[in-house]
Amino acid sequence: MDFSERGEYLRKAVSILVELSAAHPNTPNYRHLLARCYRELRSDQSDPFVEPTSDPAARAVEILEQLVGDYPGVPEYRFDLSETYASLDRPRTPGAADSQNVERHMRAALRIMEELAAERPNVPDYVLSLARMYHQLDNVLRRAGRREEAEKSVRRAVTLQSSLTRRFPEVGPYAVGQALYQISLAELLFRQGRFKETRELLESSVTILEGKACQELEQGYILDLSERGNRLLSDVLRCLDERGLADDAAERANESRRSRRDWRGLP
């Protein structure tokens, strides 16, 4: 199913759910599904270079805020409100979104998800979303040049994701997330000349990506991440005058690139 077809189905679903919500105002599930469709519709708009005249995600937030107010004890409504806040104001073209609004919405999303994770620590999806949101906030803060705050945010993502991999070592996506966030933190530290910790993070990430849990996943992304980690590791090792090890890391990066091209059927 391509994006235009998916968008068409979402618009049809919205039309049906609008009618059902109006006909059954005391049935919250219709409004909940409607909000989720609005959120997906926003992310599915066919032309990524055209700003929408009205943002379906804003309508999703309005509905979910009402549901959370009406049913504060239902965690699913709070979870989806948090996820929708986190999806707001993503730039569709460079500079299209106001960074202060992006940060404001991200922090609103984090507040809700922090509460859910604290209330229900045995629900891994809350921790998983919380880690991803801290990584998103890290990217926002980096673009704003606020490196110290960015480092705190990405470290929080690493800590949360690492807690998942310790609890569920066989779950590949959790391991990949840990490797991704560690590489992201390493990139930040490398620019500050903090080579020792950078090396430790990258070596850990490379080991994770070579592990059994990750090898059972779709390999295109794993190879991309492996090349990224090994390439930076090679640079770090050269800075530490570990030239032999640097060459080894560079060769692993090149091998990941070749394997990725083979996997994608490229010449």
Buried (B, 14 or more C-beta within 10 A) or exposed (E): EEEEEBBBBBBEBBEBBBEBBEEEEEEBEBBBBBBBBBBBBBEBBEEEEEEEEEBBBBBBBEBBBBBBEEBEEBBBBBBBBBBBBBBBBBEBEEEEBEBEEBBBBBEBBBEBBBBBBEEBEEBBEBBBBBBBBBBBBBBBBBEBEBEEBBBBBBBBBBEBBBBBBEEBEEBBBBBBBBBBBBBBBBBBBBEEEBBEBBBBBBBBBBEBBEBEBBEEBEBEEBBEBBBBBBBBBBBBBBBBEBEEBBEBBBEBBBBBBEBBEEEEEEE
